[in-house]
């Protein structure tokens, strides 16, 4: 049996493995602290990359700031924390309080640590990330990631880490590290987020003008400048705000990057104003007519001579051909109203391929050619791309605040995002029927969850969310605190509960039967394992009697299960069934993919029953066997009934 590592993915080790795949000759072995480890032979690697290496102080283009290298190390360093289930705060798929069958996740804790823990399980699985990080206005609270101390030293010395693992400090503009601190906060989080994105994934980041340039430079470095898509302008206050000199600001920004060029958008539904244009109908369905002659810039024959050619129209039916004959007898040319030769939008090859969608009719004294733009095709209703300027009443800050107050009453929250904005981003970027995962690791009031619920309702979708939020304390003078909500996580969870309930009530019988309006609540905490688990060599003989069990006393089997799922890369939203086998509690995860038993005094009867179920993984506690005979026969039982099962202990 193998022992589980029970810590987050080691980013440095993963990078060594990736380099080894490209340059196996650059991998060597070194001895550190008495152990032999893989390492990079940089002399060999430099030879392999000799034409590309920049030496010493040679001038080069780069974007840097104080502590950047330490921020990079912070993203790569593994941690031994875990996520513990909080069933009492969870909500079932159907909205049942305390239910734990939802595929949505709400995680409380420092997002840097949570993103590290999710590296194994959600690597390359997230379709869309949306975040609304601190804008660094001088009034925001920033995560204080101190890179000059070890994690333990920082926790002990800073006095800012409480029992809820809060690590927030103000960042006034007078701070000499004003931009540096913000960059050190956002950089490692984006590096970790990138690895979670699927190859066809996309990230949206809300920001204002203050750190826009720095954010673009960081994203260029993390995601690649070629994967920049747009700097979207969100008009959220038509009146304008007079909080800046000279200009009444009426907008915020959303920076959009893709993971790779494999990204393909799902698109937005057509608005009512556009739907009214689909007035025509034939055997293929409703359509509108779009003139084929090019309008606007570069619209003359001189600009594109190859897009000036003749169509021929059947005067009886309006059908179109590129060849003249007795049936198609009426010529149509792209001539402008002033008599100047124009051009078509399509070349001849495209026109021939799509000739069935063309229609000719007389306008004035000549024939015009139109494209039949159908409302639906083989893939469903037509969808459109959003414009680079996002506006409308539904996107305004005033509407967002009113929506929030209508749902949450006196539980105040500053500057919630508009639900329509998040609903549209989710709808545009994800497929409703592909179990796409949406992540928001600065979740705030949980607008992302609210927007996703609405998208799933409209499209009968099965998207899922992973929300992460630090339990930042509410101001004791706030109405939320007086109402009993001590931190932002409590507000966010309540927002999700109320939003899901209202959406389902408003939809009534029209709501999809499998609409998931719940969430599993998980909370970041220190590892379930005692220090002896990670550093057995440091335990003296005098400590052995107190460390017979390597699991902390206050941890439950459910706590252990979720740390095991993180370690083995099993989705935290997987189905979990609890069975009793020979008097022992056994967890069946993902329909038999993982079977785990953390009880003591496990007999051969339990081991045999688990082996006969042929799981991919079987996990037990190291000290769980009832006696030496069971431990001795353990591997033989699995070799007999399920030799391919991967057996692990903790």
VOLUMSE-31592 format. One record per residue (C-alpha): residue in three letters; chain; x, y, z. Coordinates in steps of 0.5 Angstrom, whole numbers, m for minus. Example, Ala and Ser with C-alpha at 12.3 -4.5 7.8 and 13.67 -1.06 7.14 Angstrom:
<markes>
 code unit     x     y     z
  ALA    A    25    m9    16
  SER    A    27    m2    14
</markes>
This chain:
<markes>
 code unit     x     y     z
  UNK    A     0     0     0
  UNK    A     2     7    m2
  UNK    A     2    13     3
  UNK    A    m2    19     1
  UNK    A     2    25     1
  UNK    A    m4    30     4
  UNK    A    m1    36     2
  UNK    A    m2    41    m4
  UNK    A     1    40   m11
  UNK    A     9    42   m11
  UNK    A     9    47   m17
  UNK    A    17    47   m17
  UNK    A    17    39   m18
  UNK    A    11    40   m23
  UNK    A    15    45   m27
  UNK    A    21    40   m27
  UNK    A    17    34   m29
  UNK    A    15    39   m35
  UNK    A    22    41   m37
  UNK    A    24    33   m36
  UNK    A    19    32   m42
  UNK    A    22    37   m47
  UNK    A    29    36   m44
  UNK    A    30    29   m41
  UNK    A    38    30   m41
  UNK    A    37    36   m37
  UNK    A    34    32   m31
  UNK    A    39    30   m25
  UNK    A    39    28   m18
  UNK    A    42    31   m12
  UNK    A    42    29    m5
  UNK    A    39    34     0
  UNK    A    37    33     7
  UNK    A    40    26     6
  UNK    A    35    25     1
  UNK    A    36    24    m7
  UNK    A    31    29   m11
  UNK    A    30    30   m18
  UNK    A    33    37   m20
  UNK    A    35    41   m26
  UNK    A    42    41   m29
  UNK    A    42    48   m31
  UNK    A    49    48   m35
  UNK    A    45    42   m40
  UNK    A    39    46   m40
  UNK    A    43    53   m42
  UNK    A    46    49   m48
  UNK    A    40    46   m50
  UNK    A    37    54   m50
  UNK    A    44    57   m52
  UNK    A    41    61   m58
  UNK    A    35    64   m53
  UNK    A    39    65   m46
  UNK    A    39    73   m44
  UNK    A    46    74   m40
  UNK    A    47    78   m34
  UNK    A    45    85   m35
  UNK    A    43    85   m42
  UNK    A    38    90   m44
  UNK    A    31    86   m45
  UNK    A    24    87   m45
  UNK    A    21    85   m38
  UNK    A    15    87   m33
  UNK    A    18    87   m26
  UNK    A    17    90   m19
  UNK    A    20    88   m12
  UNK    A    19    81    m9
  UNK    A    16    79   m16
  UNK    A    21    72   m15
  UNK    A    18    71    m8
  UNK    A    11    72   m11
  UNK    A    13    67   m16
  UNK    A    15    62   m11
  UNK    A     9    63    m6
  UNK    A     5    60   m12
  UNK    A     9    54   m13
  UNK    A    10    52    m5
  UNK    A     6    46    m3
  UNK    A     2    47     3
  UNK    A    m1    42     8
  UNK    A    m8    45     9
  UNK    A   m14    42     8
  UNK    A   m22    43     6
  UNK    A   m27    41    12
  UNK    A   m34    40    10
  UNK    A   m39    44    14
  UNK    A   m45    40    13
  UNK    A   m50    45    17
  UNK    A   m48    51    12
  UNK    A   m50    47     6
  UNK    A   m56    47     2
  UNK    A   m58    41    m2
  UNK    A   m59    41   m10
  UNK    A   m67    42    m9
  UNK    A   m66    47    m3
  UNK    A   m66    43     3
  UNK    A   m62    46     9
  UNK    A   m57    42    11
  UNK    A   m57    38     4
  UNK    A   m50    35     2
  UNK    A   m52    33    m5
  UNK    A   m50    39    m9
  UNK    A   m45    40   m15
  UNK    A   m44    47   m13
  UNK    A   m38    49    m8
  UNK    A   m37    55    m3
  UNK    A   m31    55     0
  UNK    A   m29    59     6
  UNK    A   m21    61     6
  UNK    A   m15    65     4
  UNK    A   m16    64    m4
  UNK    A    m8    63    m5
  UNK    A    m8    57     0
  UNK    A   m15    54    m3
  UNK    A   m13    55   m10
  UNK    A    m6    51    m9
  UNK    A   m11    45    m6
  UNK    A   m15    45   m12
  UNK    A    m9    44   m17
  UNK    A    m9    37   m17
  UNK    A   m17    36   m17
  UNK    A   m19    42   m22
  UNK    A   m13    42   m26
  UNK    A   m15    44   m33
  UNK    A   m22    43   m31
  UNK    A   m25    50   m30
  UNK    A   m29    53   m36
  UNK    A   m29    60   m34
  UNK    A   m26    64   m28
  UNK    A   m29    71   m26
  UNK    A   m26    75   m21
  UNK    A   m27    82   m18
  UNK    A   m21    83   m14
  UNK    A   m19    89   m10
  UNK    A   m18    95   m14
  UNK    A   m13    98   m10
  UNK    A   m16   105    m9
  UNK    A   m13   106    m3
  UNK    A   m19   104     1
  UNK    A   m19    97     0
  UNK    A   m17    91     4
  UNK    A   m11    87     1
  UNK    A    m9    80     2
  UNK    A    m2    81     6
  UNK    A     2    75     3
  UNK    A     9    76     7
  UNK    A    14    73     3
  UNK    A    20    75     8
  UNK    A    17    70    13
  UNK    A    15    63    13
  UNK    A     8    61    14
  UNK    A     9    59    21
  UNK    A    13    65    23
  UNK    A     8    70    19
  UNK    A     2    67    23
  UNK    A     5    68    30
  UNK    A     8    75    29
  UNK    A     4    79    25
  UNK    A    m2    78    29
  UNK    A    m7    79    23
  UNK    A    m9    72    23
  UNK    A   m15    70    27
  UNK    A   m18    63    28
  UNK    A   m22    64    21
  UNK    A   m15    65    18
  UNK    A   m16    73    16
  UNK    A   m10    76    13
  UNK    A   m12    83    11
  UNK    A    m9    90    11
  UNK    A   m11    96     9
  UNK    A    m6    99     3
  UNK    A    m6   107     3
  UNK    A    m4   111    m3
  UNK    A     2   114     2
  UNK    A     5   107     2
  UNK    A    11   107    m2
  UNK    A    10    99    m4
  UNK    A     3   101    m6
  UNK    A     3    98   m13
  UNK    A     8    93   m11
  UNK    A     3    90    m6
  UNK    A    m2    90   m10
  UNK    A     2    86   m16
  UNK    A     5    81   m10
  UNK    A    m3    80    m9
  UNK    A    m5    78   m16
  UNK    A     0    75   m19
  UNK    A     1    68   m15
  UNK    A    m7    68   m15
  UNK    A    m7    69   m23
  UNK    A    m1    64   m24
  UNK    A    m5    58   m20
  UNK    A   m12    60   m23
  UNK    A    m9    59   m30
  UNK    A    m7    52   m29
  UNK    A   m14    51   m27
  UNK    A   m17    53   m33
  UNK    A   m19    48   m39
  UNK    A   m15    49   m45
  UNK    A   m22    52   m48
  UNK    A   m23    56   m42
  UNK    A   m23    64   m41
  UNK    A   m22    69   m35
  UNK    A   m26    75   m34
  UNK    A   m23    80   m29
  UNK    A   m26    87   m26
  UNK    A   m22    93   m25
  UNK    A   m22   100   m25
  UNK    A   m17   105   m29
  UNK    A   m12   105   m23
  UNK    A    m9    98   m24
  UNK    A   m11    97   m31
  UNK    A    m5    98   m34
  UNK    A    m1    93   m29
  UNK    A    m7    88   m29
  UNK    A    m6    88   m37
  UNK    A     2    87   m36
  UNK    A     1    81   m31
  UNK    A    m4    78   m35
  UNK    A     0    78   m41
  UNK    A     6    75   m37
  UNK    A     1    69   m34
  UNK    A    m4    68   m40
  UNK    A     1    70   m46
  UNK    A    m1    77   m50
  UNK    A    m3    73   m56
  UNK    A    m9    70   m51
  UNK    A   m11    77   m50
  UNK    A   m19    78   m52
  UNK    A   m22    85   m50
  UNK    A   m22    90   m45
  UNK    A   m29    91   m44
  UNK    A   m32    97   m42
  UNK    A   m38    96   m37
  UNK    A   m42   103   m37
  UNK    A   m45   102   m30
  UNK    A   m47   109   m28
  UNK    A   m50   114   m34
  UNK    A   m50   120   m29
  UNK    A   m42   119   m28
  UNK    A   m39   119   m21
  UNK    A   m35   125   m19
  UNK    A   m30   122   m15
  UNK    A   m24   123   m20
  UNK    A   m21   130   m22
  UNK    A   m24   133   m29
  UNK    A   m28   127   m32
  UNK    A   m34   124   m29
  UNK    A   m33   117   m29
  UNK    A   m39   112   m32
  UNK    A   m36   106   m33
  UNK    A   m31   100   m30
  UNK    A   m27    95   m34
  UNK    A   m27    88   m35
  UNK    A   m21    85   m38
  UNK    A   m22    78   m42
  UNK    A   m16    73   m43
  UNK    A   m17    66   m46
  UNK    A   m13    60   m44
  UNK    A   m11    58   m51
  UNK    A   m14    59   m58
  UNK    A   m18    53   m57
  UNK    A   m23    57   m54
  UNK    A   m30    58   m57
  UNK    A   m36    62   m54
  UNK    A   m43    60   m53
  UNK    A   m46    67   m55
  UNK    A   m51    71   m52
  UNK    A   m59    70   m54
  UNK    A   m62    75   m58
  UNK    A   m65    81   m55
  UNK    A   m72    83   m56
  UNK    A   m71    88   m61
  UNK    A   m67    84   m65
  UNK    A   m72    78   m65
  UNK    A   m77    83   m68
  UNK    A   m73    83   m74
  UNK    A   m74    76   m76
  UNK    A   m81    77   m79
  UNK    A   m80    72   m85
  UNK    A   m82    65   m85
  UNK    A   m81    59   m90
  UNK    A   m80    51   m89
  UNK    A   m74    52   m85
  UNK    A   m76    57   m80
  UNK    A   m76    64   m78
  UNK    A   m71    69   m82
  UNK    A   m69    76   m83
  UNK    A   m66    79   m90
  UNK    A   m59    82   m89
  UNK    A   m57    86   m95
  UNK    A   m51    82   m98
  UNK    A   m48    89  m101
  UNK    A   m42    91   m97
  UNK    A   m44    98   m93
  UNK    A   m39   102   m89
  UNK    A   m31   103   m90
  UNK    A   m28    99   m96
  UNK    A   m34    98  m100
  UNK    A   m33    99  m107
  UNK    A   m31    95  m113
  UNK    A   m24    99  m113
  UNK    A   m23    96  m106
  UNK    A   m24    89  m107
  UNK    A   m25    88  m114
  UNK    A   m26    80  m113
  UNK    A   m32    81  m109
  UNK    A   m35    85  m115
  UNK    A   m39    80  m119
  UNK    A   m46    78  m122
  UNK    A   m52    74  m119
  UNK    A   m58    72  m123
  UNK    A   m65    72  m120
  UNK    A   m71    67  m122
  UNK    A   m76    73  m122
  UNK    A   m82    68  m120
  UNK    A   m79    65  m114
  UNK    A   m73    70  m112
  UNK    A   m68    64  m112
  UNK    A   m61    66  m114
  UNK    A   m56    63  m118
  UNK    A   m49    65  m120
  UNK    A   m50    62  m128
  UNK    A   m55    66  m132
  UNK    A   m60    61  m136
  UNK    A   m67    61  m138
  UNK    A   m70    61  m131
  UNK    A   m65    65  m127
  UNK    A   m65    71  m132
  UNK    A   m65    78  m128
  UNK    A   m58    80  m127
  UNK    A   m56    83  m120
  UNK    A   m50    87  m119
  UNK    A   m47    91  m112
  UNK    A   m48    98  m115
  UNK    A   m49   103  m110
  UNK    A   m55   108  m110
  UNK    A   m50   114  m113
  UNK    A   m49   109  m119
  UNK    A   m42   108  m116
  UNK    A   m40   100  m117
  UNK    A   m40    97  m110
  UNK    A   m38    90  m108
  UNK    A   m41    84  m104
  UNK    A   m40    82   m97
  UNK    A   m38    75  m100
  UNK    A   m33    72  m105
  UNK    A   m36    68  m110
  UNK    A   m33    61  m107
  UNK    A   m37    63  m100
  UNK    A   m43    65  m105
  UNK    A   m43    59  m108
  UNK    A   m43    55  m102
  UNK    A   m49    58   m99
  UNK    A   m53    60  m105
  UNK    A   m59    57  m102
  UNK    A   m59    62   m97
  UNK    A   m59    68  m102
  UNK    A   m66    71  m104
  UNK    A   m67    77  m109
  UNK    A   m72    82  m110
  UNK    A   m73    88  m114
  UNK    A   m72    95  m110
  UNK    A   m73   101  m114
  UNK    A   m71    99  m121
  UNK    A   m66    94  m120
  UNK    A   m65    87  m116
  UNK    A   m62    87  m109
  UNK    A   m59    81  m106
  UNK    A   m60    79   m99
  UNK    A   m58    73   m94
  UNK    A   m63    69   m91
  UNK    A   m61    70   m83
  UNK    A   m65    64   m80
  UNK    A   m67    65   m73
  UNK    A   m65    57   m71
  UNK    A   m60    53   m75
  UNK    A   m58    45   m73
  UNK    A   m55    47   m67
  UNK    A   m61    51   m64
  UNK    A   m63    58   m63
  UNK    A   m58    64   m66
  UNK    A   m53    67   m61
  UNK    A   m49    73   m62
  UNK    A   m43    76   m59
  UNK    A   m43    81   m54
  UNK    A   m40    88   m56
  UNK    A   m34    91   m53
  UNK    A   m38    96   m49
  UNK    A   m43    93   m44
  UNK    A   m49    98   m42
  UNK    A   m56    98   m41
  UNK    A   m60    99   m34
  UNK    A   m59    92   m32
  UNK    A   m52    93   m32
  UNK    A   m52    99   m27
  UNK    A   m49   100   m20
  UNK    A   m56   103   m18
  UNK    A   m60    97   m21
  UNK    A   m55    92   m18
  UNK    A   m56    95   m11
  UNK    A   m63    95   m11
  UNK    A   m63    88   m13
  UNK    A   m59    86    m8
  UNK    A   m63    90    m3
  UNK    A   m70    87    m5
  UNK    A   m67    80    m4
  UNK    A   m63    81     2
  UNK    A   m66    87     6
  UNK    A   m62    90    11
  UNK    A   m56    85    10
  UNK    A   m52    91     7
  UNK    A   m46    90     2
  UNK    A   m42    95    m1
  UNK    A   m42    95    m9
  UNK    A   m45    88   m11
  UNK    A   m44    87   m18
  UNK    A   m50    87   m23
  UNK    A   m54    80   m23
  UNK    A   m55    81   m31
  UNK    A   m48    82   m32
  UNK    A   m46    75   m29
  UNK    A   m51    72   m32
  UNK    A   m49    74   m39
  UNK    A   m42    73   m38
  UNK    A   m44    66   m36
  UNK    A   m49    65   m42
  UNK    A   m44    67   m47
  UNK    A   m38    64   m44
  UNK    A   m40    57   m43
  UNK    A   m44    51   m45
  UNK    A   m51    50   m41
  UNK    A   m50    42   m42
  UNK    A   m43    40   m41
  UNK    A   m42    41   m34
  UNK    A   m38    47   m35
  UNK    A   m35    49   m28
  UNK    A   m35    57   m27
  UNK    A   m30    59   m21
  UNK    A   m30    66   m17
  UNK    A   m25    66   m12
  UNK    A   m26    73   m10
  UNK    A   m34    72    m9
  UNK    A   m36    77    m5
  UNK    A   m44    77    m4
  UNK    A   m44    71    m9
  UNK    A   m47    75   m15
  UNK    A   m43    70   m19
  UNK    A   m47    64   m16
  UNK    A   m54    68   m17
  UNK    A   m52    69   m25
  UNK    A   m51    62   m26
  UNK    A   m57    60   m23
  UNK    A   m61    64   m28
  UNK    A   m57    62   m34
  UNK    A   m58    55   m32
  UNK    A   m66    56   m31
  UNK    A   m67    60   m38
  UNK    A   m63    54   m41
  UNK    A   m64    48   m37
  UNK    A   m57    48   m36
  UNK    A   m52    44   m31
  UNK    A   m47    49   m30
  UNK    A   m43    48   m23
  UNK    A   m40    54   m19
  UNK    A   m34    54   m15
  UNK    A   m34    60   m10
  UNK    A   m28    62    m6
  UNK    A   m28    68     0
  UNK    A   m24    70     5
  UNK    A   m29    70    12
  UNK    A   m27    78    12
  UNK    A   m30    81    18
  UNK    A   m36    85    18
  UNK    A   m36    92    21
  UNK    A   m39    92    28
  UNK    A   m43    98    26
  UNK    A   m46    95    20
  UNK    A   m53    93    19
  UNK    A   m51    86    17
  UNK    A   m47    85    23
  UNK    A   m53    87    28
  UNK    A   m57    82    24
  UNK    A   m52    76    26
  UNK    A   m48    76    20
  UNK    A   m41    76    23
  UNK    A   m37    76    16
  UNK    A   m37    76     9
  UNK    A   m38    69     8
  UNK    A   m44    68    12
  UNK    A   m47    74     7
  UNK    A   m45    70     1
  UNK    A   m48    64     3
  UNK    A   m55    67     5
  UNK    A   m55    70    m1
  UNK    A   m54    64    m5
  UNK    A   m60    61    m1
  UNK    A   m65    66    m2
  UNK    A   m63    67    m9
  UNK    A   m64    60   m11
  UNK    A   m70    59    m7
  UNK    A   m73    66   m10
  UNK    A   m71    63   m17
  UNK    A   m75    56   m16
  UNK    A   m81    60   m13
  UNK    A   m81    65   m19
  UNK    A   m80    59   m24
  UNK    A   m86    55   m21
  UNK    A   m87    49   m25
  UNK    A   m83    51   m31
  UNK    A   m76    50   m27
  UNK    A   m72    44   m29
  UNK    A   m73    38   m25
  UNK    A   m66    38   m24
  UNK    A   m64    45   m23
  UNK    A   m59    45   m17
  UNK    A   m60    51   m13
  UNK    A   m55    49    m7
  UNK    A   m48    48    m5
  UNK    A   m43    44    m1
  UNK    A   m40    49     4
  UNK    A   m32    47     5
  UNK    A   m28    51    10
  UNK    A   m20    52    10
  UNK    A   m17    49    16
  UNK    A   m10    46    18
  UNK    A    m8    39    16
  UNK    A   m12    33    19
  UNK    A    m6    30    20
  UNK    A    m1    31    26
  UNK    A     6    33    25
  UNK    A     9    26    25
  UNK    A     5    25    19
  UNK    A    10    30    15
  UNK    A    16    29    19
  UNK    A    17    22    22
  UNK    A    24    23    22
  UNK    A    24    29    27
  UNK    A    20    25    32
  UNK    A    24    22    38
  UNK    A    22    15    42
  UNK    A    19    19    48
  UNK    A    14    22    43
  UNK    A    12    15    40
  UNK    A     7    13    45
  UNK    A     3    20    44
  UNK    A     3    19    37
  UNK    A     0    12    36
  UNK    A    m5    15    31
  UNK    A    m3    20    26
  UNK    A   m10    24    25
  UNK    A   m12    30    30
  UNK    A   m17    28    35
  UNK    A   m22    33    33
  UNK    A   m23    31    26
  UNK    A   m28    27    23
  UNK    A   m28    21    18
  UNK    A   m32    26    13
  UNK    A   m26    31    14
  UNK    A   m21    25    12
  UNK    A   m25    24     6
  UNK    A   m25    31     3
  UNK    A   m17    31     4
  UNK    A   m16    24     1
  UNK    A   m21    27    m5
  UNK    A   m16    33    m6
  UNK    A   m10    29    m5
  UNK    A   m12    24   m11
  UNK    A   m16    29   m15
  UNK    A   m23    27   m14
  UNK    A   m28    32   m16
  UNK    A   m30    35    m9
  UNK    A   m37    35   m12
  UNK    A   m37    28   m13
  UNK    A   m43    24   m11
  UNK    A   m42    21    m4
  UNK    A   m46    15    m1
  UNK    A   m44    12     6
  UNK    A   m45     5     7
  UNK    A   m44     0    13
  UNK    A   m40    m6    12
  UNK    A   m39   m11    17
  UNK    A   m40    m6    22
  UNK    A   m35    m1    19
  UNK    A   m37     6    16
  UNK    A   m35     6     8
  UNK    A   m35    12     4
  UNK    A   m37    10    m4
  UNK    A   m35    16    m8
  UNK    A   m37    17   m15
  UNK    A   m40    11   m16
  UNK    A   m35     6   m14
  UNK    A   m29    10   m16
  UNK    A   m26    11    m9
  UNK    A   m28     7    m3
  UNK    A   m25     9     4
  UNK    A   m26     7    11
  UNK    A   m23    11    17
  UNK    A   m25     6    22
  UNK    A   m21     3    27
  UNK    A   m21    m5    28
  UNK    A   m22    m6    21
  UNK    A   m23   m14    19
  UNK    A   m22   m18    13
  UNK    A   m29   m18    12
  UNK    A   m29   m11    11
  UNK    A   m23   m11     7
  UNK    A   m26   m17     2
  UNK    A   m32   m13     1
  UNK    A   m29    m7    m1
  UNK    A   m24   m11    m6
  UNK    A   m30   m15    m9
  UNK    A   m33    m8   m11
  UNK    A   m27    m7   m15
  UNK    A   m26     1   m14
  UNK    A   m20     5   m17
  UNK    A   m18     7   m11
  UNK    A   m19     4    m4
  UNK    A   m16     8     2
  UNK    A   m15     6    10
  UNK    A   m12     9    16
  UNK    A    m5     6    17
  UNK    A    m7     4    24
  UNK    A   m14     1    22
  UNK    A   m13    m6    21
  UNK    A   m16   m10    27
  UNK    A   m10   m15    28
  UNK    A    m3   m17    25
  UNK    A    m7   m22    21
  UNK    A   m11   m17    17
  UNK    A    m5   m13    16
  UNK    A    m1   m19    13
  UNK    A    m7   m21     9
  UNK    A    m9   m14     6
  UNK    A    m5   m14     0
  UNK    A    m7   m22    m2
  UNK    A   m14   m20    m1
  UNK    A   m14   m15    m6
  UNK    A    m9   m19   m11
  UNK    A   m15   m24   m11
  UNK    A   m21   m20   m12
  UNK    A   m19   m13   m15
  UNK    A   m11   m13   m17
  UNK    A   m12    m7   m21
  UNK    A   m15    m3   m15
  UNK    A   m10     3   m12
  UNK    A    m9     2    m5
  UNK    A    m7     8    m1
  UNK    A    m6     9     7
  UNK    A    m6    15    11
</markes>
